[in-house]
């Protein structure tokens, strides 16, 4: 069930199928780049997270990092569509959003590009996906990568003062002094 808390596991194929169906519905929309196709690329184990696979999802409207559970791994528990989770990757901390493959299987995604207008063909999107995945999995020089770092929910900073007006507030005509 989409949107319910649970521990279903999305697979590469179920995510691919879900986005291929969405591709049919997206065709013809201004954000849809017809030169691109849906592909899950570079699937590999994420060494720092036991039982987790990382890959890049290419679609005609976006490119995302995705996380999946390996076959035989325990399903993620307590997940629901839209849950935001932070993960320490070799490149640094990355925020992922939980998605549902339409069959109750959860995956996590992080937006890389959207829309995909700057990609003239699928080959270029594949090259960028490959290089991006390589960069995400490469730590900065001199940084030691920690393994089995838990995925955590972002902690609200209750004492933090707002830095400025939010986008929503700006559109409503708010100013910093109105806060």
PEMOMO-V67462 format. One record per backbone hydrogen bond with DSSP energy under -0.5 kcal/mol. CO is the residue of the C=O (numbers start at 1). NH is the residue of the N-H. If there is no record, write none. Layout:
co:CO nh:NH
co:CO nh:NH
This chain:
co:1 nh:4
co:6 nh:79
co:8 nh:10
co:8 nh:106
co:10 nh:69
co:11 nh:15
co:12 nh:16
co:13 nh:17
co:14 nh:18
co:15 nh:19
co:16 nh:20
co:17 nh:21
co:18 nh:22
co:19 nh:23
co:20 nh:24
co:21 nh:25
co:22 nh:26
co:23 nh:27
co:26 nh:29
co:29 nh:32
co:31 nh:33
co:31 nh:116
co:32 nh:34
co:33 nh:36
co:35 nh:122
co:39 nh:41
co:39 nh:58
co:41 nh:56
co:44 nh:54
co:45 nh:47
co:46 nh:49
co:48 nh:148
co:48 nh:149
co:49 nh:52
co:51 nh:70
co:52 nh:46
co:53 nh:68
co:54 nh:44
co:55 nh:66
co:56 nh:41
co:56 nh:58
co:57 nh:64
co:58 nh:39
co:60 nh:33
co:62 nh:59
co:63 nh:112
co:63 nh:113
co:64 nh:57
co:65 nh:110
co:66 nh:55
co:67 nh:108
co:68 nh:53
co:70 nh:73
co:79 nh:6
co:80 nh:83
co:83 nh:98
co:85 nh:96
co:86 nh:152
co:87 nh:89
co:87 nh:94
co:89 nh:92
co:90 nh:140
co:92 nh:89
co:94 nh:87
co:96 nh:85
co:97 nh:109
co:98 nh:82
co:99 nh:107
co:104 nh:106
co:105 nh:101
co:106 nh:10
co:107 nh:99
co:108 nh:67
co:109 nh:97
co:110 nh:65
co:113 nh:63
co:116 nh:119
co:118 nh:120
co:121 nh:125
co:122 nh:126
co:123 nh:127
co:124 nh:128
co:125 nh:129
co:126 nh:130
co:127 nh:131
co:128 nh:132
co:129 nh:133
co:130 nh:134
co:131 nh:135
co:132 nh:136
co:133 nh:137
co:135 nh:138
co:136 nh:91
co:137 nh:139
co:140 nh:143
co:142 nh:144
co:152 nh:86
co:156 nh:158
co:157 nh:160
co:166 nh:170
co:167 nh:171
co:168 nh:172
co:169 nh:174
co:170 nh:173
co:175 nh:178
co:176 nh:179
